[in-house]
Amino acid sequence: MSRTIINTDQAPQAIGTYSQAVKTGQTVYLSGQIPLVPSSMTLAEGDMRAQITQVFDNLSAVARAASGSLADVAKLNIYLTDLSHFPLVNEIMAEYFQEPYPARAAVGVASLPKGAQVEMDAIMVLD
């Protein structure tokens, strides 16, 4: 099956050897997004709410570039350096997603690239 590489300047450029997303058939694999501001490639300023919001904005931009939206996400993975932020993730996620919600995992990790406190990746299935 062929693969299509998805790239947009509305989300942070890759900081390693990966693509922002890869589409195979109707499935799109969105690479992990940390709270980098695309225009500056620096971490979003502010509190944890600002970081989580920036991650969802970045994922949304990549989803749009693949001709989809967060409504098409079938699986979301969340990585947090402090699981006490999990209730805040739930609160903000409800601003970006409506029922039926995607399948999801939340994992506590020791550290993330560039000192980020949150990272998310997703699998999206297009109609």
N, C-alpha and C positions, 0 to 999 in steps of 0.2 A: 504494500500500500504506500502511496506517495505521502510525503510530509510537506507541509507548508510552514515556513517560519513566519511568526507574527512579530512585528516590531512597530513601536510608536514612540514619538518624541513626547507624548503626553504622560509617559511613565518613565521612571529612571532607566537609564541605559544599563545594560548588564555590566557588572563589576567583576566579571570572571568569564570563564569559558562556558557560557550557556546562552540560550535565547530567551527573550521575554516570554514567549509561548511557542508551542508547536502544535499544529493541527494535523490530525490524521483522521480521515473520514469526517465524521461529525463530532469527533471528540477533540477538545482543545485542552492541552496541559499547560497551565499557567505556572511559571516559575515563581519561586518565593519572592515576595516583596517585603522589604523593610521600609520604614518611614522616611525614605529619601524624597526630598522635594526635587522633581524632575529638572527644573530650571537651574538649580544650584548644585545638585547632587550632594547636598548636606542633609543631615537629619532634621526633621521638622522640629521647630522650636516649640517649647511649651511643655505641658504636662503629658501624662500618659494618654489622656483623651485625644490630644493633638496627634500623638504617634499612631494610635489605633485608627483614627480617622484618615490619616495620610495613607496608611496601608490599604484601607478599603478604597480610597480614591485611586491609588495606583493599580490595584486589581481591576477596578472598574474601567480604567483607561485601557488596559490590555484586553479586557473582555470586549470592549467596543471595537478595538482594532481588529479583533477576530470576528466581527459582525455579530456579537452577542452582548449579553449583559449579565450582571450578577444573578438575575433571575434564572439563568441557564446553568448555574453552578450546581453540580450534582454532589460534589465532595469538597469540603474545605478543611484544611489543616492549619492549626494555629499553634505557634511556638512562642512561649512566654518565658522570660528570665525570672519572673515572679508570678506564680499562680494566684496570688492574692488579687491580681488584676482581672481575673476571669469574669467576675460579675460585671465589670465595666465593659469588657469585650461583648458580653451578652447584650448589655444595654445599647451599645453603639451598633452592634450587628442588626438589631431590630430596626434601626433607621435605614439600613441598606437592603435588607431582605424581608420578604413577606412569606407567610405560610403558603405552600408547604416548604419548610426550611430544608437546606441541603443536609446530607450526612456530614458529620463533623468529628474531628478529633482535636483535643487541646493537650499539648505536651509541655511540661516544664523542662527547660534546657539551661545549661550553665552559662552560655554566652551566645551572642549572635554577631554577625558581621557589623563592623563600624560602631560597635557599642550599642546597637539598637536593643530595645527591650521587647520588641514584638516582631514576628515575621509570619506571613501567611502565604500558602500556595493553594491552588485549586484545580479541580478537574471540571470542565464545562462540557455539556453535551448540547449541541445545536439541533434545532428541528429541521 
